[in-house]
Amino acid sequence: MSERDNDVNAYLEALPQEQRVVLEQLRQTIRAIVPDAAETISYGVPTFKQRKAVVAIGAAKNHCSLFVMSPAVMEAHQEELAGYDTSKGTVRFAPEKPLPAALVTKLVRARIAENDALALAAKARRRANKQTSRKESS
């Protein structure tokens, strides 16, 4: 177990039991989707990273959160999120009404696809910039 896992475990262990159980279930759902993701504490909450942040989870006094970190993903799934308290990149829910695994799966997979598309676009830009630099120096 890495130090980062210990940090995430410590975060979860400090929570009231009801929130801890719900976030542990959410954690297991996310780990099943991205088993190679690194878990770390970022901005004070457990974050799952695969090259860059995919999603994060957290708890506040009266709710738990899934931080999707993407207004585009939130907008694309707005109908499915209609019954939840949402903001630009966050879904908040009561511990007694956890997010369905199927919805979490859709959101996490959409974030992975978004991150993959952004990585491809960045790679294409770098390649184009190299080619432009070579032509200018010739």
N, C-alpha and C positions, 0 to 999 in steps of 0.2 A: 504494500500500500504506500503510495507516495505521500509526500507532505501536503500536496494539493488536495488529495482525497481526504486527508485528515482535517484540513481546513473546512472542506464541504461537510464532512461528518460533524465537526464541531458546530458549524452553523446550524445544522439540522437538530443536533442533540440539545441545543439551547432553546429550541422552540417548545411551546405547549404541545402535549401529546397529539391532540386532534390535528393541528397544523403539520406536525412532524410526520404523522402517518400519511397524510394526503400528499405532502411534498416528496416523501420517499416513494410513494406509488408513481407520482409524476416523474420522478428521477428514473425509476426503472423503465417506464414507458419510453422516455427519451433515450436511455442507454440502449434499449432494444432497437431503436431506429438508427442511432449513430454510435455503435459500440466502440468505435475507435476515437471518439471525441474525447478530448482532454477536459477534465472537470477542474475548475479553478474558481476562486473568489474574485470577482471583478465588480467594481462599483458596489461592493458590500454584499453581493448575492452570488449564489452558486451559478456558474456560467459554463455552458458546454461549447467548446471550441473545436473547430475542424478547419484549420488554416486561419479562420477568423471566427468570431462569435456566431453561433447558430441561434441559440435561445438561452434564457436564464430563468431561474425560478426564485421565488422569495415569499416572505410572509410579513404582514403588517399586523397591527393590533386586531383588526376585525376581518381580515381577508388574506387569501393567498394570491399569488400572481404568477402568470406565465408571461415573461417578457419576450415577445416575438421579435422585437427590434426592427420592425419593418412596416411602415405605413402601407406599402403596396400589398404585402401579404394580408394585412388586416383588412384592407379594402376588398381584396379578392375573395375573402371569406366572410364578409359582413353579414350575409344572411344567416350563416351558421353560428355567428357570434351574437346574433340579435338579443338573446336572452341574458347576456353577460354585460357587466360593467367594463367598458373598453375605453382606451385612449389611442393615440396614434400607433403605438407599438406594444400595448400591454392589454392582457385579459386578466381582470380581477374576478375572483370567485370566492364564495363562502366555503370554508372547509367541509361543511356538511353537504355541499353540492359540488363535488369535484368535477373537473372537466372530463368528458368522456375520452377514453383512449383513442377512439377513431378520430376525434377532432384534433387532439394533440398530434397524432400521426400526420394528419393533413397539413397542419401548420408547420411542423418541423420539416417535413419533406419539402414544402414550399420554400422554406428558408434555405434549405440546402441547395435547391435548384436555383434560387436567387443568387446565393453566394457563388455557385459554380458559374453562372452566367456572367457575373461581375468579374470573376477571375479570368474567364476567357476574353472578355472585352478588354481588360487591362493588358493581357498578354498580346492581343492584337494591336493595341495602341503602342506598346513598347516595340513590337516588331516593325510597325509602320514608322515610328520615330527613328529607329536604327537605319532603316532604308533611306529615309529622307536625309539623315545626317551623312550617310555614305555618298549620296548623289551630290550634296552640297560641297563636300570636300574633294570631289573629283574634278 
